[in-house]
Amino acid sequence: MLSICFLTFLFFTFGDTNTWSDLDIPIEHATYFFTSNPSIHAQCLADEARCPYYEQAKNLPPFDVACWGYEPNCKNNASLVQCSGDSHGWTTSKEKQILEFWKTADFGYIAEKRNELREFCSSSLECVDHLRFCRAKNIYIDFRHTETSKHTDRYREDILKPGDIGGHCKLNRDDLIKNGDHKSPLQSWFSELQVFTEINGTNSFNCDITITKPTIIIKLDSGYNMYHHFCDFINLYVTQHMNNMFSKDIQIILWDTSKNDYWSFFSTTWTAFTSNRLIHIKEFEGKRVCFQNVAFSFLARMFYGFYYNMPLIPGCTQTSLFRSFQQYIVHRLRIPQLGPLKSNQIRITLLNRTTQYRQVLNVKEIVQHLRNISTNENNEYLINVVDYNINMPFIDQLNITHNTDIFMGMHGAGLTHLLFLPDWATIFEIHNCEDKDCYLDLARLRGVKYFTWENEAKAYPQDEGKHPTLGTPHKKFTNYAFDKYEFARVVRKMVKYVKEHPAYRSAKRMKYSTTNSMPTLEVEQRHTKTTKDEF
């Protein structure tokens, strides 16, 4: 039965001192977390023997510095943002350019969304504008009419009828309906919440299931495509920040209105967010479910969202949000960084597509040419040719990517791996096939240097390329050969960039100083199924 009492919207529930493993955040994130959670900070200080973040808790900087940027009075705004390029008329000053980039692509986005939060049903439901994100306390959802077992459509917008969702609260229905202008399956929660019903004090609602764990409900984009599925994961991460919700002991529910099971090659990533199994709403069919704490996640294709429909201001790069996402994922999935190499070799990973389109036809010639150059220049390059296909587990792919200094490949979803490159790395989109902004923008968000083919006269398409259904010319639907000397010229530029990068030099000093001990390269090699001798 629903509780009528008001509870504050702080979703992180920590429990006793034996559950530090549920927190499991990167060490460098601990100070920010403790600033937002003073009671857990005090708990860590009192638990020196078991708290893994005791040193960070003991030496906590002032609250206006130890913060992500979205907290009230935080001075740590746009700390990583670099805007060396022109905004091309988007703004009138460099200061405004930096602020705009931070507000739309960094933690400033969360600051704005937190300011948008307002109650739609008193003490129970609050949302941002357009219902792109909502959170609720003590609500129910009636799944007795959803009929998921009869449908294959993942995005039905009419499965909830009036009275199928609600809570004990005073509803502002007019305001709720006014926020339906972004109604779309992957852009807002209006379709689900437009029928939200207030229950007065004399009514009750009996639930078949009550979920007491903090819960996130999410609608997914394509789980088969890395670019699109990681739109889901980055928005889930943004949702965690909105709710201060970093414990792994949470429940994640997939709002999929079909009878189909969820499957994704990238499903290992869920273990970075929760230690509990995913629940599909078809498991609730025929039941009434109560939720004590629930958030309706930001979605993958929102207008001006992360990162599919994100208009990115020109001239800027490097966000704290995407960098912290990378740190968060590689920490929780236990992906080690084993470089830079003591030998001064630059680790080059060439993603070799074996799909129908966008193959590099002369990849053997190019790789051999680069190896010949390396041999003549003190073995400067350590080249690894890989095919990230379904036969190589995703966790093994991440181990290779994260331990890469130069990552290169043709235009395609596999380049989303750039999110997990080290800070000093470069990404070489060998040919962007006239989709010039997709991975350039993603590289700017992550803060890694982007390169692409510069001399079209030295790129040789197999044919003009035709769209498989429309039959119109399209550069994505063919294969290419490239001039090996021009290829090598671009690689030399990237090698120079990496070796001069301050983060590369700093990481190398730290790794090989006499006071520091790190794993050796041999640990990584057990994960690497494709070696430099593939060709």
Disulfide bonds with the S-S distance in Angstrom:
Cys44-Cys51 1.96
Cys67-Cys74 1.96
Cys83-Cys316 1.96
Cys121-Cys169 1.87
Cys127-Cys134 2.07
Cys207-Cys290 1.80
